[in-house]
Amino acid sequence: MRPVSVWQWSPRGLLLCLLCSLCLGSPSPSTDPEKRAGSQGLRFRLAGFPRKPYEGRVEIQRAGEWGTICDDDFTLQAAHVLCRELGFTEATGWTHSAKYGPGTGRIWLDNLSCRGTEQSVTECASRGWGNSDCTHDEDAGVICKDQRLPGFSDSNVIEVEHHLQVEEVRIRPAVGWGRRPLPVTEGLVEVRLPDGWSQVCDKGWSAHNSHVVCGMLGFPSEKRVNAAFYRLLAQRQQHSFGLHGVTCVGTEAHLSLCSLEFYRANDTTRCPGGAPAVVSCVPGPLYAPSSGQKKQQQSKPQGEGRVRLKGGAHPGEGRVEVLKASTWGTVCDRKWDLHAASVVCRELGFGSAREALSGARMGQGMGAIHLSEVRCSGQELSLWKCPHKNITAEDCSHSQDAGVRCNLPYTGVETRIRLSGGRSQHEGRVEVQIGGPGSLRWGLICGDDWGTLEAMVACRQLGLGYANHGLQETWYWDSGNITEVVMSGVHCTGTELSLDQCTHHGTHLTCKRTGTRFTAGVICSETASDLLLHSALVQETAYIEDRPLHMLYCAAEENCLASSARSANWPYGHRRLLRFSSQIHNLGRADFRPKAGRHSWVWHECHGHYHSMDIFTHYDILTPNGTKVAEGHKASFCLEDTECQEDVSKRYECANFGEQGITVGCWDLYRHDIDCQWIDITDVKPGNYILQVVINPNFEVAESDFTNNAMKCNCKYDGHRIWVHNCHIGDAFSEEANRRFERYPGQTSNQII
């Protein structure tokens, strides 16, 4: 058997996995990930500490002995080659002087010199294997991009038994090739072999085969086709058959895992009496051709066995979370593999999985871990149908949260947008393409009201992940010859796949500030923060305090009291305050930093602190029908790391005009006894209410997920005491549980009974 790994998508993105002759193997317990090579008999792994899964000291096993690489003459080009050997798409950096600690054993390579395009490190120049004058204090390391070559999985090795390999697969429409709207869902199956694209003979072709092909191309399922029509059409066309005898079980992640029979070069008669194999795939809700179909698929009841993805920079990737007893929780990565990952991907309306992620590669979750040792055959319709173990807190930690990257349909949306003038490919003025065939042209977007949500959609459409910033002025970026504004009034919810799906002005543009100076721009990033409020702490710490007015001068100065406080008889009397603690965690993959730089932070003499954001949190008391009866707010007067997880160090501290922020894996605690950590409810009448807390309400700072920024609690206030209960994050409940929350006994009336 000859192991191979799956390479990058084709330039057209027609979806697909290239297979090379090297193999990505299972990690050893102490040093992961590790890779096997075939003909050279080499194995590769990352080692050392401290490190993330995609960085570390490079170690090579040759002739059964592990060794390292000396950093002499080491370059980024060599790091690119080694990262591909390790199963990553490319390198983002490299390290010298044993940054990840000195290795042991042989120093296999010294003075390594690569162009960066080599398929294997054996093709690079060096002093020769085992010939080195270095010590292990000079061991080289690499930092790879956290993106695997398609098809890679730490616990799965893609292997094929034949010498010929299917490098790519595509669907070609039988008629109207090049004129069909994307994604293409029906047509002839074509495979790319070393000598070009060929058709597949349909003799013995089964629904299982179609299921595998559709999964590779980003579609969750297949449907029957009109075979008679295609057979009649085939009689009028010339075909080039390269493959026959395809036999799939239906659970394979790639067509090359099926049993395949290739035609030999001297075969004169190919597919006698047959025709090209045809598939018809069913797109998921995100890619349905009409809004009606999309609405219909999204409205289907999903029951308690719901699954979602969190923390992914691109559609179809993220940390796997499942709903159990109205509570979302994560999945432990023990025995997590491509079969289970593919079940998740198809359940969510994507294709099969191209990578099963372990070790919290998509960030750590918070709260419950519902499942462990999930063992799927790949044929299940839901992850909950797979055998699994229930889990206790001692069995697994969030550092073992499982994730997925799914195959997606090729939609071509990235061809209708581009960036110009930026210092890197991740930033610049946004240019969009408009018009029809024969009249296509590029233009700019008016910067009016352009913000974080719109920038998020632009970065997603570009394939560049999240938006760090949405910019309304871009005069410092040269736009070249493009000066026409062709789109204005863009307003997005943040979930759209392209700017076309956002609302915007039609042909009549309205732009308050004209000129290229005031056009939209973005700065994109592969990672983002994700803030989450510890809702249980709010419920546990809520209480009422009647605070004398003479102790509230500072709070009044910072607008932390209700408007009626202005007409109070200062300094006599008091204000009634609903106080509670808030503990805000950063579960994302990037630190949460204030949007404004420290040069623009405002010093507040009264409380002796800097405000780094205008509004960090909204606190509101609402009636059951949503009417606001009291409000509070929190300017981020001190964003810092109060506490962190065991393996995370604090980075932000407000003392002495220090940097402000919340590190990944840390949380900021505002205690109930801090000024302005309250809602002034002096004017609120007794009754039943909803307490709502919203973090980052104006989307000033980019996050990977805004749906978990709001928390709700039930409140019952009798004029003297308050009961706060049933606190939960806005997306924490199922739809049915939220309906129960809205109808709790007595909530429909604000009369004390």
Backbone hydrogen bonds, N-H to C=O, Kabsch-Sander energy under -0.5 kcal/mol:
donor,donor_aa,acceptor,acceptor_aa,energy
2,R,160,V,-1.5
4,V,158,I,-1.8
5,S,20,C,-0.6
7,W,18,L,-7.5
13,G,10,S,-2.0
15,L,13,G,-0.9
18,L,7,W,-0.8
18,L,16,L,-0.5
20,C,5,S,-3.3
20,C,18,L,-0.5
23,C,36,R,-1.8
25,G,23,C,-0.7
28,S,31,T,-1.1
35,K,44,F,-4.3
36,R,23,C,-0.8
37,A,42,L,-2.9
41,G,38,G,-1.2
43,R,61,Q,-1.4
44,F,35,K,-2.6
45,R,59,E,-1.9
46,L,33,P,-1.6
47,A,57,R,-2.0
49,F,100,Y,-1.2
55,E,52,K,-1.9
56,G,142,V,-1.8
57,R,47,A,-3.0
58,V,140,A,-1.6
59,E,45,R,-2.4
60,I,67,G,-2.3
61,Q,43,R,-2.8
62,R,60,I,-0.6
62,R,65,E,-2.5
65,E,62,R,-1.8
67,G,60,I,-2.1
68,T,106,R,-2.0
69,I,58,V,-0.5
70,C,109,L,-2.8
71,D,138,E,-2.2
74,F,71,D,-1.8
79,A,75,T,-1.6
80,H,76,L,-2.2
81,V,77,Q,-1.7
82,L,78,A,-2.3
83,C,79,A,-2.7
84,R,80,H,-1.9
85,E,81,V,-2.0
86,L,82,L,-1.7
87,G,84,R,-1.2
88,F,83,C,-3.0
89,T,147,Q,-2.3
92,T,143,I,-3.3
93,G,143,I,-1.5
95,T,141,G,-2.2
98,A,139,D,-2.0
99,K,96,H,-0.6
101,G,98,A,-2.0
106,R,66,W,-0.8
108,W,68,T,-1.6
108,W,106,R,-0.8
109,L,68,T,-1.1
112,L,72,D,-0.6
113,S,125,A,-3.1
123,E,120,S,-1.9
124,C,121,V,-1.4
125,A,113,S,-2.0
127,R,110,D,-1.9
130,G,108,W,-2.7
131,N,108,W,-0.5
131,N,128,G,-1.8
132,S,130,G,-0.8
138,E,135,T,-1.9
139,D,136,H,-1.2
140,A,69,I,-2.9
141,G,95,T,-2.0
142,V,56,G,-2.2
143,I,93,G,-2.7
144,C,54,Y,-2.8
144,C,142,V,-0.5
145,K,90,E,-2.8
147,Q,145,K,-3.2
149,L,87,G,-2.7
151,G,354,R,-1.6
152,F,149,L,-2.2
153,S,156,N,-0.7
154,D,356,A,-0.7
156,N,153,S,-1.4
158,I,156,N,-0.5
159,E,157,V,-0.6
160,V,2,R,-1.3
167,E,165,Q,-0.8
167,E,192,R,-2.1
168,E,192,R,-0.7
170,R,190,E,-2.3
172,R,170,R,-0.5
172,R,188,L,-2.5
179,R,176,G,-2.4
180,R,176,G,-0.8
187,G,279,V,-2.1
188,L,172,R,-2.9
189,V,277,A,-2.6
190,E,170,R,-2.6
191,V,198,S,-2.5
192,R,168,E,-2.3
193,L,191,V,-0.7
193,L,196,G,-2.8
196,G,193,L,-2.4
198,S,191,V,-2.5
199,Q,240,S,-3.3
200,V,189,V,-0.9
201,C,243,L,-2.6
202,D,275,A,-2.4
205,W,202,D,-2.1
210,S,206,S,-1.8
211,H,207,A,-2.3
212,V,208,H,-1.9
213,V,209,N,-2.3
214,C,210,S,-3.0
215,G,211,H,-2.1
216,M,212,V,-2.2
217,L,213,V,-1.6
218,G,215,G,-1.3
219,F,214,C,-2.9
221,S,282,V,-0.9
223,K,280,S,-2.6
227,A,225,V,-1.6
230,Y,226,N,-1.6
231,R,227,A,-2.4
232,L,228,A,-2.2
233,L,229,F,-2.2
234,A,230,Y,-2.2
235,Q,231,R,-1.1
236,R,233,L,-1.4
237,Q,234,A,-1.2
241,F,239,H,-0.5
242,G,199,Q,-2.4
243,L,199,Q,-1.1
244,H,261,E,-3.2
245,G,203,K,-0.5
247,T,259,S,-2.4
257,L,254,H,-2.0
258,C,255,L,-1.8
259,S,247,T,-2.3
260,L,258,C,-0.5
261,E,244,H,-1.6
263,Y,242,G,-1.2
267,D,264,R,-1.9
268,T,266,N,-0.6
270,R,268,T,-0.6
274,G,271,C,-1.9
277,A,200,V,-3.2
279,V,187,G,-2.3
280,S,223,K,-0.6
281,C,185,T,-3.5
282,V,221,S,-2.8
284,G,349,G,-0.5
287,Y,284,G,-1.4
288,A,285,P,-0.9
294,K,290,S,-2.2
295,K,291,S,-2.9
296,Q,292,G,-2.3
297,Q,293,Q,-2.5
298,Q,294,K,-2.2
299,S,295,K,-1.4
300,K,297,Q,-0.9
306,R,304,E,-1.1
308,R,321,E,-2.5
310,K,319,R,-1.8
312,G,317,E,-0.5
317,E,314,H,-1.1
318,G,404,V,-2.1
319,R,310,K,-4.3
320,V,402,A,-2.2
321,E,308,R,-2.6
322,V,329,G,-2.8
323,L,306,R,-2.1
324,K,322,V,-0.5
324,K,327,T,-2.8
327,T,324,K,-1.6
329,G,322,V,-2.4
330,T,368,A,-2.0
331,V,320,V,-0.7
332,C,371,L,-3.2
333,D,400,Q,-2.2
336,W,333,D,-2.0
341,A,337,D,-2.5
342,S,338,L,-2.5
343,V,339,H,-1.7
344,V,340,A,-1.9
345,C,341,A,-2.5
346,R,342,S,-2.7
347,E,343,V,-2.2
348,L,344,V,-1.6
349,G,346,R,-1.5
350,F,345,C,-2.7
351,G,407,N,-2.3
352,S,215,G,-1.2
354,R,405,R,-2.7
355,E,405,R,-1.6
357,L,355,E,-0.6
357,L,403,G,-2.3
360,A,401,D,-2.0
361,R,358,S,-0.6
363,G,360,A,-1.8
368,A,328,W,-0.5
370,H,330,T,-1.9
370,H,368,A,-0.5
371,L,330,T,-1.1
372,S,389,K,-1.7
373,E,334,R,-0.5
374,V,334,R,-0.5
375,R,387,P,-2.8
376,C,374,V,-0.6
385,K,382,S,-1.5
386,C,383,L,-1.4
389,K,372,S,-3.1
391,I,370,H,-0.5
395,D,392,T,-1.4
396,C,392,T,-0.8
400,Q,397,S,-2.0
401,D,398,H,-1.3
402,A,331,V,-2.7
403,G,357,L,-2.4
404,V,318,G,-2.1
405,R,355,E,-2.0
406,C,316,G,-2.7
407,N,352,S,-2.8
411,T,409,P,-0.7
415,T,412,G,-1.5
416,R,413,V,-1.5
417,I,414,E,-0.7
418,R,431,E,-2.3
420,S,429,R,-1.6
422,G,427,E,-0.5
427,E,424,S,-1.4
428,G,522,V,-1.9
429,R,420,S,-2.9
430,V,520,A,-2.4
431,E,418,R,-2.9
431,E,429,R,-0.5
432,V,443,G,-2.4
433,Q,416,R,-2.1
434,I,441,R,-2.5
439,S,436,G,-2.4
441,R,434,I,-2.1
443,G,432,V,-2.1
444,L,484,E,-3.2
445,I,430,V,-0.6
446,C,487,M,-2.9
447,G,518,F,-2.4
450,W,447,G,-1.9
455,A,451,G,-2.3
456,M,452,T,-2.4
457,V,453,L,-1.6
458,A,454,E,-2.1
459,C,455,A,-2.6
460,R,456,M,-2.1
461,Q,457,V,-2.7
462,L,458,A,-2.0
463,G,459,C,-0.6
463,G,460,R,-1.0
464,L,459,C,-2.7
465,G,459,C,-0.5
466,Y,525,S,-3.1
468,N,466,Y,-0.5
468,N,523,I,-3.4
469,H,523,I,-1.4
471,L,469,H,-0.5
471,L,521,G,-2.7
474,T,517,R,-2.2
475,W,517,R,-0.6
477,W,474,T,-1.9
478,D,476,Y,-0.5
482,I,479,S,-1.5
483,T,481,N,-0.7
486,V,444,L,-2.7
486,V,484,E,-0.6
487,M,444,L,-1.1
491,H,503,T,-2.7
501,Q,498,S,-1.3
502,C,499,L,-1.3
503,T,491,H,-1.6
505,H,488,S,-2.5
509,L,507,T,-1.0
514,T,512,K,-0.6
518,F,515,G,-1.2
519,T,516,T,-1.0
520,A,445,I,-2.6
521,G,471,L,-2.1
522,V,428,G,-2.1
523,I,469,H,-1.7
524,C,426,H,-3.6
525,S,466,Y,-2.6
529,S,702,A,-0.7
532,L,585,H,-2.3
534,H,583,Q,-2.7
535,S,533,L,-1.4
537,L,534,H,-0.7
538,V,534,H,-1.0
539,Q,535,S,-1.7
540,E,536,A,-2.1
541,T,537,L,-1.8
542,A,538,V,-1.0
543,Y,579,R,-2.1
545,E,577,L,-2.4
547,R,545,E,-0.8
547,R,575,R,-2.5
549,L,573,G,-2.3
550,H,571,P,-0.8
551,M,548,P,-1.6
552,L,549,L,-2.3
556,A,552,L,-2.4
557,E,553,Y,-2.2
558,E,554,C,-1.6
559,N,556,A,-1.7
560,C,555,A,-2.6
565,A,562,A,-1.9
566,R,563,S,-1.6
567,S,564,S,-0.9
568,A,565,A,-1.3
570,W,568,A,-1.7
572,Y,569,N,-2.2
575,R,547,R,-2.3
577,L,545,E,-3.0
577,L,575,R,-0.6
578,L,679,I,-2.9
579,R,543,Y,-2.8
579,R,577,L,-0.8
580,F,677,Q,-1.0
582,S,670,Y,-2.4
584,I,582,S,-0.6
584,I,668,D,-2.7
585,H,532,L,-3.0
585,H,583,Q,-0.6
586,N,666,C,-2.1
587,L,530,D,-3.3
587,L,585,H,-0.7
589,R,528,A,-2.7
590,A,528,A,-0.7
592,F,662,I,-2.6
593,R,591,D,-0.7
596,A,612,S,-0.6
600,S,597,G,-2.0
601,W,598,R,-1.0
602,V,611,H,-1.8
604,H,609,H,-3.0
605,E,603,W,-0.7
608,G,604,H,-1.7
609,H,604,H,-1.4
610,Y,637,F,-0.5
611,H,602,V,-2.6
612,S,610,Y,-0.6
612,S,636,S,-1.5
616,F,634,K,-3.0
617,T,634,K,-1.7
618,H,694,V,-2.5
619,Y,632,G,-2.4
620,D,692,Q,-2.7
621,I,630,A,-2.9
622,L,620,D,-0.5
622,L,690,I,-3.0
623,T,627,T,-2.5
626,G,623,T,-2.5
629,V,621,I,-2.9
630,A,621,I,-1.2
632,G,619,Y,-3.5
634,K,617,T,-2.5
636,S,613,M,-0.6
637,F,635,A,-3.1
639,L,636,S,-0.5
640,E,638,C,-0.8
641,D,652,Y,-2.0
642,T,640,E,-1.0
642,T,667,W,-1.9
643,E,667,W,-1.6
645,Q,665,G,-2.1
648,V,645,Q,-2.0
653,E,659,E,-0.9
657,F,654,C,-0.8
658,G,654,C,-1.1
661,G,639,L,-1.6
662,I,592,F,-1.9
665,G,586,N,-2.3
666,C,663,T,-2.2
667,W,643,E,-2.6
668,D,584,I,-2.3
670,Y,582,S,-3.0
670,Y,668,D,-0.6
671,R,669,L,-0.7
674,I,671,R,-1.7
677,Q,674,I,-1.9
678,W,676,C,-1.7
679,I,578,L,-1.6
680,D,631,E,-0.5
681,I,576,R,-2.0
681,I,679,I,-0.9
682,T,576,R,-0.6
684,V,681,I,-1.6
687,G,717,Y,-2.3
689,Y,715,C,-2.7
690,I,622,L,-2.7
691,L,713,C,-2.2
692,Q,620,D,-2.8
692,Q,690,I,-0.6
693,V,711,M,-2.3
694,V,618,H,-2.3
695,I,709,N,-2.7
696,N,616,F,-3.0
699,F,696,N,-1.8
702,A,468,N,-0.6
704,S,529,S,-3.0
709,N,706,F,-1.5
711,M,693,V,-2.9
712,K,728,H,-2.8
713,C,691,L,-2.0
714,N,725,H,-2.8
715,C,689,Y,-2.7
716,K,723,W,-1.9
717,Y,687,G,-2.8
718,D,721,R,-2.0
723,W,716,K,-2.5
724,V,722,I,-0.5
725,H,714,N,-2.3
725,H,723,W,-0.5
728,H,712,K,-2.5
730,G,710,A,-3.9
732,A,729,I,-2.4
738,N,734,S,-2.2
739,R,735,E,-1.9
740,R,736,E,-2.0
741,F,737,A,-2.3
742,E,738,N,-2.1
743,R,739,R,-0.9
743,R,740,R,-0.6
744,Y,741,F,-1.1
747,Q,744,Y,-2.3
749,S,746,G,-1.1
